[in-house]
Amino acid sequence: MILLQVRLPPGATLSDALEALGLTEEEVDTGYGLVSVLPEAGLHVLRVTEEAGRRVGGQVFSDPPIEPG
């Protein structure tokens, strides 16, 4: 999965994001949820499949696992 950065109305929920972006629960890490990065600007991130990220657009970031060295 990748991190997808999107702009949504302030106070948006994961359900709001799914609807606004045309995503299904299967394409999103619902356990990660919708994380507000800059609330006053409506900037959020969520983990999605690579295919969903390409389809939706927005700013995409890799999300490599972090493991002890």
C-alpha positions in Angstrom: 0.0 0.0 0.0 1.0 3.6 -0.4 0.1 6.8 1.3 -2.2 9.1 -0.6 -2.4 12.8 0.4 -5.6 14.5 -0.5 -7.6 17.7 0.3 -11.0 17.2 1.9 -13.2 19.5 3.8 -12.0 20.0 7.4 -13.5 17.5 9.7 -13.9 14.8 7.0 -14.2 11.2 8.1 -12.9 8.1 6.4 -16.5 7.5 5.0 -16.4 11.0 3.6 -13.1 10.3 1.9 -14.3 7.0 0.4 -17.3 8.7 -1.1 -15.5 11.8 -2.3 -12.6 9.8 -3.9 -14.7 7.0 -5.3 -12.8 4.3 -3.2 -14.0 1.1 -1.7 -13.1 -0.3 1.7 -11.1 -3.0 0.0 -8.8 -0.4 -1.6 -8.1 1.4 1.7 -6.4 0.4 5.0 -9.4 1.1 7.2 -7.3 0.3 10.3 -4.9 3.2 9.4 -7.9 5.4 8.7 -7.9 9.0 7.5 -5.2 11.0 9.2 -5.5 14.7 9.3 -2.1 16.3 8.5 -3.0 19.9 8.4 -6.6 20.2 9.7 -7.1 23.9 8.9 -6.3 23.3 5.2 -8.2 20.0 5.0 -5.0 18.1 4.2 -5.3 14.3 4.9 -3.5 11.1 4.2 -4.8 7.5 3.9 -3.2 4.2 2.9 -4.6 2.8 -0.4 -3.6 0.2 -2.9 -1.2 1.4 -5.6 -3.9 1.0 -8.2 -6.3 3.2 -6.3 -3.6 5.8 -5.8 -3.0 6.0 -9.5 -6.7 6.2 -10.2 -7.4 8.9 -7.7 -4.4 11.1 -8.3 -3.3 13.3 -5.4 0.1 13.3 -3.9 1.5 9.8 -3.5 4.2 8.7 -1.0 5.8 5.3 -0.4 5.0 3.6 2.9 7.9 1.2 3.6 7.7 -1.0 6.7 9.8 0.2 9.6 11.6 -2.7 11.3 14.3 -2.8 14.0 17.8 -2.9 12.5 
